[in-house]
Amino acid sequence: MMVIVVENAPPRLRGRLALWLAEIRAGVYVGVYSRRVRERIWDEVTQMIDKGSAVITWSAPTDSGFAFEAVGENRREPVEIDGLTLVRFHPVKQPPD
């Protein structure tokens, strides 16, 4: 199973994702595909995301049982520590005074 979540995605990307996956909420797409198809879908997401952001997660034989990747500007960033993928938060950007 895989899940893709997009934010501020262009309508053409959202429409493209809706062809392959079920949109269970606005910007949340779910489906079951092979690794090859998943990678192809993710390639299209990374090419079409423009100024938005996206994250994909899928079932994987890891300690946590899943893996994920992200693209675009987001406060969360995946980091690997001792073979375990965790999420690191970037500090909030303060506007200049």
PyMOL CGO cylinders between C-alpha atoms (Angstrom):
from pymol import cmd
from pymol.cgo import CYLINDER

trace = [
    CYLINDER, 0.00, 0.00, 0.00, 1.17, 3.52, -0.63, 0.3, 1, 1, 1, 1, 1, 1,
    CYLINDER, 1.17, 3.52, -0.63, -0.08, 6.95, 0.37, 0.3, 1, 1, 1, 1, 1, 1,
    CYLINDER, -0.08, 6.95, 0.37, 0.78, 10.27, -1.26, 0.3, 1, 1, 1, 1, 1, 1,
    CYLINDER, 0.78, 10.27, -1.26, -0.06, 13.59, 0.40, 0.3, 1, 1, 1, 1, 1, 1,
    CYLINDER, -0.06, 13.59, 0.40, 0.28, 16.81, -1.59, 0.3, 1, 1, 1, 1, 1, 1,
    CYLINDER, 0.28, 16.81, -1.59, 0.05, 20.47, -0.52, 0.3, 1, 1, 1, 1, 1, 1,
    CYLINDER, 0.05, 20.47, -0.52, -0.31, 23.39, -2.90, 0.3, 1, 1, 1, 1, 1, 1,
    CYLINDER, -0.31, 23.39, -2.90, -0.08, 21.02, -5.84, 0.3, 1, 1, 1, 1, 1, 1,
    CYLINDER, -0.08, 21.02, -5.84, -1.00, 22.24, -9.31, 0.3, 1, 1, 1, 1, 1, 1,
    CYLINDER, -1.00, 22.24, -9.31, -4.43, 21.02, -10.52, 0.3, 1, 1, 1, 1, 1, 1,
    CYLINDER, -4.43, 21.02, -10.52, -2.84, 19.03, -13.34, 0.3, 1, 1, 1, 1, 1, 1,
    CYLINDER, -2.84, 19.03, -13.34, -0.86, 16.97, -10.80, 0.3, 1, 1, 1, 1, 1, 1,
    CYLINDER, -0.86, 16.97, -10.80, -3.93, 16.40, -8.65, 0.3, 1, 1, 1, 1, 1, 1,
    CYLINDER, -3.93, 16.40, -8.65, -5.83, 15.21, -11.69, 0.3, 1, 1, 1, 1, 1, 1,
    CYLINDER, -5.83, 15.21, -11.69, -2.97, 12.94, -12.70, 0.3, 1, 1, 1, 1, 1, 1,
    CYLINDER, -2.97, 12.94, -12.70, -2.84, 11.37, -9.23, 0.3, 1, 1, 1, 1, 1, 1,
    CYLINDER, -2.84, 11.37, -9.23, -6.61, 10.86, -9.27, 0.3, 1, 1, 1, 1, 1, 1,
    CYLINDER, -6.61, 10.86, -9.27, -6.19, 8.69, -12.38, 0.3, 1, 1, 1, 1, 1, 1,
    CYLINDER, -6.19, 8.69, -12.38, -4.02, 6.18, -10.51, 0.3, 1, 1, 1, 1, 1, 1,
    CYLINDER, -4.02, 6.18, -10.51, -5.05, 6.49, -6.88, 0.3, 1, 1, 1, 1, 1, 1,
    CYLINDER, -5.05, 6.49, -6.88, -8.16, 7.01, -4.75, 0.3, 1, 1, 1, 1, 1, 1,
    CYLINDER, -8.16, 7.01, -4.75, -8.35, 10.53, -3.28, 0.3, 1, 1, 1, 1, 1, 1,
    CYLINDER, -8.35, 10.53, -3.28, -9.71, 9.77, 0.19, 0.3, 1, 1, 1, 1, 1, 1,
    CYLINDER, -9.71, 9.77, 0.19, -9.41, 13.40, 1.33, 0.3, 1, 1, 1, 1, 1, 1,
    CYLINDER, -9.41, 13.40, 1.33, -8.29, 16.58, -0.34, 0.3, 1, 1, 1, 1, 1, 1,
    CYLINDER, -8.29, 16.58, -0.34, -4.65, 15.99, -1.28, 0.3, 1, 1, 1, 1, 1, 1,
    CYLINDER, -4.65, 15.99, -1.28, -4.46, 12.46, 0.18, 0.3, 1, 1, 1, 1, 1, 1,
    CYLINDER, -4.46, 12.46, 0.18, -4.14, 9.63, -2.37, 0.3, 1, 1, 1, 1, 1, 1,
    CYLINDER, -4.14, 9.63, -2.37, -4.07, 5.91, -1.61, 0.3, 1, 1, 1, 1, 1, 1,
    CYLINDER, -4.07, 5.91, -1.61, -3.37, 2.87, -3.77, 0.3, 1, 1, 1, 1, 1, 1,
    CYLINDER, -3.37, 2.87, -3.77, -1.65, -0.49, -4.06, 0.3, 1, 1, 1, 1, 1, 1,
    CYLINDER, -1.65, -0.49, -4.06, 0.92, -0.80, -6.80, 0.3, 1, 1, 1, 1, 1, 1,
    CYLINDER, 0.92, -0.80, -6.80, 4.19, -2.53, -7.53, 0.3, 1, 1, 1, 1, 1, 1,
    CYLINDER, 4.19, -2.53, -7.53, 7.51, -0.85, -6.78, 0.3, 1, 1, 1, 1, 1, 1,
    CYLINDER, 7.51, -0.85, -6.78, 7.99, -0.03, -10.44, 0.3, 1, 1, 1, 1, 1, 1,
    CYLINDER, 7.99, -0.03, -10.44, 4.64, 1.74, -10.76, 0.3, 1, 1, 1, 1, 1, 1,
    CYLINDER, 4.64, 1.74, -10.76, 5.12, 3.51, -7.41, 0.3, 1, 1, 1, 1, 1, 1,
    CYLINDER, 5.12, 3.51, -7.41, 8.48, 4.88, -8.56, 0.3, 1, 1, 1, 1, 1, 1,
    CYLINDER, 8.48, 4.88, -8.56, 6.97, 6.03, -11.85, 0.3, 1, 1, 1, 1, 1, 1,
    CYLINDER, 6.97, 6.03, -11.85, 4.13, 7.83, -10.05, 0.3, 1, 1, 1, 1, 1, 1,
    CYLINDER, 4.13, 7.83, -10.05, 6.62, 9.46, -7.64, 0.3, 1, 1, 1, 1, 1, 1,
    CYLINDER, 6.62, 9.46, -7.64, 8.81, 10.57, -10.55, 0.3, 1, 1, 1, 1, 1, 1,
    CYLINDER, 8.81, 10.57, -10.55, 5.82, 12.36, -12.06, 0.3, 1, 1, 1, 1, 1, 1,
    CYLINDER, 5.82, 12.36, -12.06, 4.99, 13.94, -8.69, 0.3, 1, 1, 1, 1, 1, 1,
    CYLINDER, 4.99, 13.94, -8.69, 8.54, 15.29, -8.31, 0.3, 1, 1, 1, 1, 1, 1,
    CYLINDER, 8.54, 15.29, -8.31, 8.49, 16.69, -11.84, 0.3, 1, 1, 1, 1, 1, 1,
    CYLINDER, 8.49, 16.69, -11.84, 5.03, 18.29, -11.59, 0.3, 1, 1, 1, 1, 1, 1,
    CYLINDER, 5.03, 18.29, -11.59, 4.93, 19.51, -7.95, 0.3, 1, 1, 1, 1, 1, 1,
    CYLINDER, 4.93, 19.51, -7.95, 6.14, 23.02, -8.90, 0.3, 1, 1, 1, 1, 1, 1,
    CYLINDER, 6.14, 23.02, -8.90, 6.14, 25.18, -5.71, 0.3, 1, 1, 1, 1, 1, 1,
    CYLINDER, 6.14, 25.18, -5.71, 4.07, 22.73, -3.65, 0.3, 1, 1, 1, 1, 1, 1,
    CYLINDER, 4.07, 22.73, -3.65, 5.21, 19.86, -1.48, 0.3, 1, 1, 1, 1, 1, 1,
    CYLINDER, 5.21, 19.86, -1.48, 4.50, 16.15, -1.38, 0.3, 1, 1, 1, 1, 1, 1,
    CYLINDER, 4.50, 16.15, -1.38, 5.32, 13.09, 0.67, 0.3, 1, 1, 1, 1, 1, 1,
    CYLINDER, 5.32, 13.09, 0.67, 4.97, 9.44, -0.24, 0.3, 1, 1, 1, 1, 1, 1,
    CYLINDER, 4.97, 9.44, -0.24, 4.99, 6.48, 2.13, 0.3, 1, 1, 1, 1, 1, 1,
    CYLINDER, 4.99, 6.48, 2.13, 4.73, 2.79, 1.36, 0.3, 1, 1, 1, 1, 1, 1,
    CYLINDER, 4.73, 2.79, 1.36, 4.93, -0.56, 3.09, 0.3, 1, 1, 1, 1, 1, 1,
    CYLINDER, 4.93, -0.56, 3.09, 8.56, -1.69, 3.32, 0.3, 1, 1, 1, 1, 1, 1,
    CYLINDER, 8.56, -1.69, 3.32, 10.58, -4.34, 5.17, 0.3, 1, 1, 1, 1, 1, 1,
    CYLINDER, 10.58, -4.34, 5.17, 12.11, -1.84, 7.62, 0.3, 1, 1, 1, 1, 1, 1,
    CYLINDER, 12.11, -1.84, 7.62, 12.04, -1.74, 11.42, 0.3, 1, 1, 1, 1, 1, 1,
    CYLINDER, 12.04, -1.74, 11.42, 9.11, 0.67, 11.28, 0.3, 1, 1, 1, 1, 1, 1,
    CYLINDER, 9.11, 0.67, 11.28, 7.34, -1.27, 8.50, 0.3, 1, 1, 1, 1, 1, 1,
    CYLINDER, 7.34, -1.27, 8.50, 7.28, 1.61, 6.07, 0.3, 1, 1, 1, 1, 1, 1,
    CYLINDER, 7.28, 1.61, 6.07, 9.50, 3.99, 4.15, 0.3, 1, 1, 1, 1, 1, 1,
    CYLINDER, 9.50, 3.99, 4.15, 8.89, 7.48, 2.85, 0.3, 1, 1, 1, 1, 1, 1,
    CYLINDER, 8.89, 7.48, 2.85, 10.29, 10.30, 0.74, 0.3, 1, 1, 1, 1, 1, 1,
    CYLINDER, 10.29, 10.30, 0.74, 9.39, 13.96, 0.51, 0.3, 1, 1, 1, 1, 1, 1,
    CYLINDER, 9.39, 13.96, 0.51, 9.78, 16.71, -2.05, 0.3, 1, 1, 1, 1, 1, 1,
    CYLINDER, 9.78, 16.71, -2.05, 9.27, 20.45, -1.83, 0.3, 1, 1, 1, 1, 1, 1,
    CYLINDER, 9.27, 20.45, -1.83, 9.62, 22.89, 1.02, 0.3, 1, 1, 1, 1, 1, 1,
    CYLINDER, 9.62, 22.89, 1.02, 8.28, 21.54, 4.28, 0.3, 1, 1, 1, 1, 1, 1,
    CYLINDER, 8.28, 21.54, 4.28, 9.18, 21.87, 7.96, 0.3, 1, 1, 1, 1, 1, 1,
    CYLINDER, 9.18, 21.87, 7.96, 9.58, 18.11, 8.24, 0.3, 1, 1, 1, 1, 1, 1,
    CYLINDER, 9.58, 18.11, 8.24, 12.57, 16.30, 6.83, 0.3, 1, 1, 1, 1, 1, 1,
    CYLINDER, 12.57, 16.30, 6.83, 13.29, 12.55, 6.88, 0.3, 1, 1, 1, 1, 1, 1,
    CYLINDER, 13.29, 12.55, 6.88, 16.60, 11.60, 8.51, 0.3, 1, 1, 1, 1, 1, 1,
    CYLINDER, 16.60, 11.60, 8.51, 18.09, 8.16, 9.01, 0.3, 1, 1, 1, 1, 1, 1,
    CYLINDER, 18.09, 8.16, 9.01, 19.60, 7.40, 12.41, 0.3, 1, 1, 1, 1, 1, 1,
    CYLINDER, 19.60, 7.40, 12.41, 21.04, 3.93, 13.08, 0.3, 1, 1, 1, 1, 1, 1,
    CYLINDER, 21.04, 3.93, 13.08, 18.99, 2.46, 10.25, 0.3, 1, 1, 1, 1, 1, 1,
    CYLINDER, 18.99, 2.46, 10.25, 15.72, 3.94, 11.52, 0.3, 1, 1, 1, 1, 1, 1,
    CYLINDER, 15.72, 3.94, 11.52, 14.05, 6.70, 9.54, 0.3, 1, 1, 1, 1, 1, 1,
    CYLINDER, 14.05, 6.70, 9.54, 12.86, 9.54, 11.75, 0.3, 1, 1, 1, 1, 1, 1,
    CYLINDER, 12.86, 9.54, 11.75, 11.42, 12.99, 11.09, 0.3, 1, 1, 1, 1, 1, 1,
    CYLINDER, 11.42, 12.99, 11.09, 13.30, 16.17, 11.92, 0.3, 1, 1, 1, 1, 1, 1,
    CYLINDER, 13.30, 16.17, 11.92, 11.59, 19.53, 12.19, 0.3, 1, 1, 1, 1, 1, 1,
    CYLINDER, 11.59, 19.53, 12.19, 13.14, 22.70, 10.84, 0.3, 1, 1, 1, 1, 1, 1,
    CYLINDER, 13.14, 22.70, 10.84, 12.71, 25.76, 13.06, 0.3, 1, 1, 1, 1, 1, 1,
    CYLINDER, 12.71, 25.76, 13.06, 9.97, 28.21, 12.13, 0.3, 1, 1, 1, 1, 1, 1,
    CYLINDER, 9.97, 28.21, 12.13, 11.30, 31.03, 9.97, 0.3, 1, 1, 1, 1, 1, 1,
    CYLINDER, 11.30, 31.03, 9.97, 10.92, 34.35, 11.74, 0.3, 1, 1, 1, 1, 1, 1,
    CYLINDER, 10.92, 34.35, 11.74, 10.08, 37.38, 9.60, 0.3, 1, 1, 1, 1, 1, 1,
    CYLINDER, 10.08, 37.38, 9.60, 12.81, 40.04, 9.57, 0.3, 1, 1, 1, 1, 1, 1,
    CYLINDER, 12.81, 40.04, 9.57, 12.23, 42.95, 11.94, 0.3, 1, 1, 1, 1, 1, 1,
]
cmd.load_cgo(trace, "trace")
